[in-house]
Amino acid sequence: MSYYVYIIRSDRDESYYVGSTQDIEARLTRHNQGRSRYTRNRGPWVVVYFEEYSRRADAVKREKAIKNRKSRDYIESLIRASRQT
C-alpha cells in the first residue's frame, strides 16, 4: 500500500496546504467539499505536488518536515523541481 504527502493550492487565495493520505483523489474531494476545517473556506483546491512512500510513518515524517519549514518559498521550490523532471 502506498502513502502520499501532497500539497494542494487554493484557486481562491493561492494558499497552500500540506497533508498526507493513502488516497489523494478522495482527500482532495474532502477538501473541496468543505470537510476539512483549514481548507473549508479557501477552495477550490488543486493538487500541485505529491511524493509517494511505502510506509505511513515516512509520509507523516516528511509532511511534518515540510510544515516545519514554514516557508512558501520552500513549497514553491518543491513544486518547480517536480515540474522539471
Steps between C-alpha positions, in 0.01 A plus 500: 500500500623850420484813709532851364610842611314756295486873451182665380456860389191712542363652181335765719794647692802302369577362846651154542407207720730206575358165606542125482257229394459159340264633232578841353185522287267419790684741727481778239126439472463540878697826488284632217177395672590709804555201728839621627505797735808685368410459135123544535472864392794518261405262219494390235827313547729330247783255559828661397751256652524156658756245616435127540616287795463133584467565874250731668760604759730627225222701337399658832864580579543671163171691540621634835840590354339706223263670745784575743679699230211750514614629166293579194827529306596145598160363397519680167854369443370143547224565249740655245750215537229238446394666175853494360530122511 
